[in-house]
Amino acid sequence: MGHPTLFRRALLVFAVAFFAAVGTRADTIVLKNGRRIVAFNVREEGDKVTYETSAGQLSLPKSIVDHIEKGGAVPMADSPAAAAANLAITPPAMTATSAGSEVESSAVHGGSIDREYIAKLEAAAHGGDQRANASAALAHHAAAQFELSRGDTEHALADERTALTFAPEEPTLLMNVAYMHLRRSEYKQSLDYLERARRVAPQNADVAKLAGWAYYGMNKMEQAVAEWKRALALRPDPEVQAALDKAQRDKQEEESYKENESAHFTLRYSGAAEPALARDVLRTLEAHFSAIESELNFTPPDSIGVVLYTQQTFADITRAPGWVGALNDGRIRVPVQGLTGVTPELSRVLKHELTHSFVGQKTRGHAPTWIQEGLAQWMEGKRSGDSAALLAQTFQDGHATTLVDLEGSWMGLPSDAAAYAYAWALANIEYIVQTDGMGDVERILDRIGAGSSTEEALRAVLHSDYHDLMQSTAEYLRKTYGR
């Protein structure tokens, strides 16, 4: 351990750097069709509006932009594990009509859904009138979009499915149900609805756009690339172009890779790597799978993709910050250059990244980064140890980063701020597990997966809000590690 005073100063620097990094405010681009895109560094350049998202810098024609809302709160961004479930792709929009706009504004107004109004439309639809059915479908669709905007995919999916019962051949409704499944990492289910939509609207670009996403989430790069190319041929789309560029980088790199499979994993690795290493990695992952499955009482339904890279290829493909030693963006990506077998360090990295896959699928991509990273560190065997006293002191001095600020992505953080974020996230998870058991973590994840916010899930399971948890964590650290 280094000199305590110097270490304390460094930890305070981490906290200050983190606050500076997360202090950026997001802007919202509101399109004329009603879509809203939350992004950073939004600016108007000639006839285009450029902006930045997790997919990189994108642009839109200014002609389709209604207005830009500056300085909104930063939304909960995705952890690396949730990236496949949260590509920068917006849901398909319904074609606007004056009658439709009246139904939508009556179904959702004053910041809530008017269920009484929707019930009246449903009653009228039971008479079999086509226009009444269309109105009931549109009202449920409006309710679903409202719920989706609030992060409640559980109820949004239920409303969108109900809308389909009144208009079962409406392609936009079929695509929106598919979109909900994609957001929940339910890729196979989404394809069922997209196939139905394609039969009705074979030349619809959005069908191909979403099908590409589904195949990408299923680690089928060739099909994803083909669908996104089809979508672009039908209609230029910056969201599709960004997704296609990412998928093509993967596909091009992996064309010469070899492939191994096990019960729960599909592994691809460079032909230059040792085949024995690939087999050893799969054996290790299967052992970790059983352990995490038991701890979280959950089995991911789909095969998990794993890619082994050289160090340089890992940097080129993932474009992750230099402090990132491995990555899980829907597939586990690990640099293994120079290794001939699984070392203890590589085993820990694999368990860490595999935890992200479990948590991402269990919560349908909605777990905040502090839970993702805190739990992944706990599972790989890390404990607060030497940083505990200083983390507790940082909280007592009023310099601790709030868990709200740790919900979003950390990928843009400098290394010192990231080190602080990891240490504080681990401490909070460690407190929950050591005090209340892994069963409470499991229940928190289940509630998040069902659509609750993280703080709502904490209140329901731990009877604590964010401040209570942070305070309890600081007290736990002092009592457990204090000298």
N, C-alpha and C positions, 0 to 999 in steps of 0.2 A: 504494500500500500504506500502511496506517495505521502508527502508532507501534508498533514491535515489542513493547515491554513491555505496552502496552495490549492488543495483539492476542493475546499469549500468555495474559494474564489472561482475556480473553474466551473463548479456546479451553478453558481449564480450567473456566470457568463452564459451557460447553457440556457438558463431560464430566460434571461434577457433576449438572447438570440432567438429563442423559440417564439417569444411574444412578438418580436419584430417580424419574424417569418410568417406568422399566422395573422398578423394585423391587416393583411390585404383584404379589401372589400371586393365582393363580386358585383358584376353588372348583369342585368337581364335584358336580352334582346327579345323584343316582342314582335313577332311576325304578323303580317296582315291576315293570315289564316288562323290566328289565335295561338299558335305555338309560342312557347317561351323557352329561350335558351339561356341558361345561367353560365357565365364565362368570365374570364379575367382579361384585362388590358383591351377592352373593346374600344375600337377607334374607327372613324370614317376615313376612308382613303379613296378619293375619286368617286367612282360609281359602285364601290364595294364597302362592306363593313367587315373588318377583320377582327378576330378574337382568338383567345387561347383557351383550350380545354385540355383534359387529360390525353386527348388524341393528338395534341400539338396545335399549331396555328392553322386556323381555318378561315374561310371568307364566305360571304353571302352577297348576292346582288342587292344594292341598296333599294331597288324597286320593290322588293318583297318585305322590307322591314317597315313596320308601323312606327315604332319608337324604341328608344333605349332607356331603361331605368337604371340610373347610376347609383352605385354605392350600397347595394343591398347586402344583407348578411350572407356570409359564405355558407353554402349548404353543406350538409354532411357529405364529404367526398368519400370515394371508395378506397378501401385498403387495397394493396396489390392483389390480394386473394379474390377480391370481388370484381376485378376488371372485366372478366369475360361476361359477367352478368350486367355490367354497367358500361358498355361501350357508349361513346358519345353519339347516340342515335335517339331521335325523338319519335314519339308514336305517330302513326298515320292520322291525318285530320279528316273529319267529315266535310263534305262539300256544303258550304254555308248557303242557306235559303232564308228568306224573311220569316217563313212559317217555322222553320227549324230554330232560328234564333229566338223566336218567342217561346218555344217549348223549353229550350235550354235555359233561358233567363228566368222562366217560371219554376223550373225544376231545381235550380240552384240560385239562391239569392240571399243577401244578408249574411254571407259567410257560413251558410248551412244548406243542407238538402231538404227540400220540401216534400217529405214522404207522403203527405196527405194529397198533394197535387198529383204525384206520380200514381198513387193508388186509384185516383179518379180516371187517369188515362188508361190504366190497366183494365178497369171495369168496362170502359168504353170499347177497349180492344177485344174483349171477350165476345162481343157481338159479331166479330169476324170482318169488320170494316177494314179495308187495307190502309186507309189514311190513319185510322185510330191505332192500328198496329205499329205503323211507322212512328207515330208520336210517342207511344209507350217505349219503343226501342230507343228513340233519341233521348228521352228523359232519363232512362237508365244509363245510357252512354254518358250523358252530361254528369250524372252522379258519379260514375266511375272515374271520369277525368278529374273531377273535384277531389275525390279520395286519393287518386294517384298523385295529384299535386301536393298532397299532404303526407306522402310516403306510406299510405295505407293500401298496400297492394292486395291484402287479403280481401277487404270489402270491395275494392275496385274491381277485382277479378269476378267477384260474385255478381256485382251489378252489370258488368259487361257480358257475362254469360246469360243473365236474365234478359238483357237487351236482345241477344241472339234468339231467344225463344219467340220473340215477336217479329224478328226479321232474319230468319236463319240463312238466307242467301246473300245478305249484305256484306260485301267484301271488306269494307272498312271495319265493321264490327268483328268479323273473323280475324282480321289482322290485329286489332286491338287486344283481343283475347290472347292471341299468340304473343303479342308484345308483353302482356302481363306475365305470361309464363317465362319469357326470356329474362325479364327482370328478376324472376324468382329462381333462375338457373335451371328451369325445367324445360330443357331443350327439345327432348323427344315429344313432349306434349305440345309444344309450340308448332312443331312441324305438322302435326295432325290438322291443326286449324289452317296453317298456311297452304297445305295441299288442297283443302276445301276452297280456300280463297282463290287459288290459282285456277281451279276448274271453272269458277265463275268469272274471273278477270285474268285471263292468261297473259295479258300484256301490261299488267300493273307493276310499275317499278318498285313499289313498296313491298310487294310480296317477295321479290327477289332480294331486296335489301334486308328484310327480316330473316329470310331463309339463310342468307349468308351468315348472319349473326348466330342462328341456331347451329349451323355446321361448325362455325368457329368455336362455339362453346363445347361442342362434342369432339373437339380436336381433329376435325376432318378438314384440313386446310385446303385440299384440292377442291372439294365441293364448295367451301366458303368462297374461295377465289372465283370460281366459275359463276356463282350466284351474284357476287358483287360486280363482276364484269358485265353480267347480263343487266343488272340494275342500272349501271352507268350508260349502257348502250340505249336503254329506254329513256333515261333522263339524267342529266348532269346533277350531281349531288355531292357537296363537300364532305358530308358525314360519311358517305359510302367510300369516297376516294381515300379518306384518312384510314378507314378500316381496311380497305383493300391494300393500301401500302404496307400496313403492319402485317397482314396475312401473307403478302408476297415475300416479305423479308424472311418470314419463317419458312415458307415453302421452298424458296430458293436455297436457303442454307441447308435444309434438311433433305434435299433430293438425294444426296449421296449417303445419308445416314442409314444405319442398320436399325432393326427393330426387334425388341423382345417383349413378351407379354407374360403377365402372371394373373392371378385371380382378380386383382383389383387395379392393375396398372398396365398402361401401354408405354413402353420406354423406347426412346429413340436416342441414338448416340453416334458420334462421328466414327467413321471407319477406322480412324487412327487410334481410337480408344481400345483398351483391353476388353475383349469379350468377357473375361472373368470378372472384371470390374462391374460390367452391366448386370451380370447374374447376381453378384454380391449386393449391388444396390437394390435389386428387386427383392431379394431375401430380406434385407434390412427393412425396406419399406413395408413388406407384408407383416413383419413382426411389430413395427410401429403402428400399423393399421389396426391390428388386434388390440393393442394397448389403448389407443385413443378411442376406438370403438367402445371399449368397456367403460372408459372414464366418462364419456359424453353420452353413452346410451343411444348411439346413433350410427347408422351405416349409410354412407353416401351411396346413392342408387346407381351412379354412372361410373364407368372406368375413369381413372385419373391419369392424365397425360404427364409424362416426365421426359425432360430433354437434358442430356449431358453435353456440356460445351467445353471448348478450350476457354481460357480466361479472356482472350481478345474477342473471340466470337460472342461470348456472353455479353461483353460490353457493347459490341456493335449491334447485336440483335435487340437487347432489352433497353438500351439507352438509359439505363438506370444511373443514379448518382454513384460516385466512386465509393461511398461507404456501404453500398448494398453488396453483400456477399453472395446472395442467392435471391431468387424472386419467384413468387407465385402469382401469376396473372390469369389464372384459370388452368395453367399448366405449371408444374414444378420445374424451374429452370436452375440448373446448378453447374458452376464451372468445376471441372475435376482434372484439370491438366496436371500430368505428372503422377497421378495416382494409379496404382495397380490393384487396390482393394479398398474396402470401406474402413477408414480410420475412425477413431472415436469422435473427432471433430466433424467429419462428414456425416456420421450417424446423427449427431445432434442437429446439424443443419437440415437433414432430411426430415427428422421428426418435427422440427420447427415449421418447415414449409408444408408438411402434410397436415399439421394442425390447422393451417389456414384453409386447406381444402375442406376439412370437416366443418369448420366454423362457417365458411362461406356457404356451403350447401345446407347446413342446418338452419341458418338464418336467412337463406335465400338472398345472400349478398348484402344484408342490411346491418351486419355487425359493425360498430364503429372501430376505427383503427386502434384505439387504446385497448379495447377488449381483444381484438385480433392479435396484436403484438404482445400484450401482457400474457395472454393465455399460451401463445406459441412459445414464449420464453419459459413459462412455468413447465410446460410439457417437455421441453428439451432438457430441463433440469436446473435452470438458473434460479437463484434466489437473491434477495436484496443485499444481504451480506454487508460489505464494507460501505456501500453507498447509503445504507439505511439511516444512520444518524444525521447525515447531511441533508437527505431528502426531508426528514422530519423537521430539521431546523429551518430549511427553506420554507416549509409550510408555515411554521410558527412565525417566521419573519414576514409573512404575507407575500412571498415571491413565488409560491407554487403556481404552476400552470393549471388552469381549471380543466376538468375532464371534458367540458364542452369544446374547448380549444383543441383537445386531443382526439376529437371524433373524426376529423377530416383527414385527408391524405397527408402523409409526411414526406412524399417523394421530392418535394421542392426544398426540404430543409437542409441547411448546411450540417456537416458532421457533428459539430458540438451540440447544436440544438437537437439533433436526432438522438444523440447519446442521452441527453436529459429526458426526452420523451419516452424512450425505451425504459429507462430506470424507473420513472414514475408510473408508467403503465404496469410494469411488472409488480411494483409494490402494491398497487390497488388490487390486482388479481390475487396476489399472494395473501393479502389480508382476507379476501372473501373465501378462498379455498381453505386456509388454515383455521378460520373462525367458524364458517358455516358449512364447509364441505363442498366437494365437486358437484353434489346434487343441486345446490343452489345455482351454480354456474350453468348447469344444464337447463334449469328452469328459466333463468334469465335469457339464455339463447333461444329457447322455445318461444318465449313471449316476443322477443325481437323478430323472430321469423314469422310470427302471427300478425305482425304489423304494429306492435307497440314501439314507442320511442324507447331509447335505452334508459332514460331516467324513469319513465313509467314502469319499465320492467324491473328496475331496481326497487322502486317503491313497493311494487306488488310482492316481490320475493324477499327483499331484505328490510323492507319498511324504512328505507333511507333514500334521501335524494343525493345529488352529486356532492353537495357540501358536506353532508353527514358522512358519506363514504370517505371523502378525502381526509376529514378530521379523524375518523376512526382509523384510517390507514396510518396517519402520522403517529397516533397514539400506539398502534400496534408495533410500528417500527421502533419507537423509543423503548417500549417494554421488552420486545423480543431481542433486539440487538444492542440496546444501551449498555454502557459499561459503568 
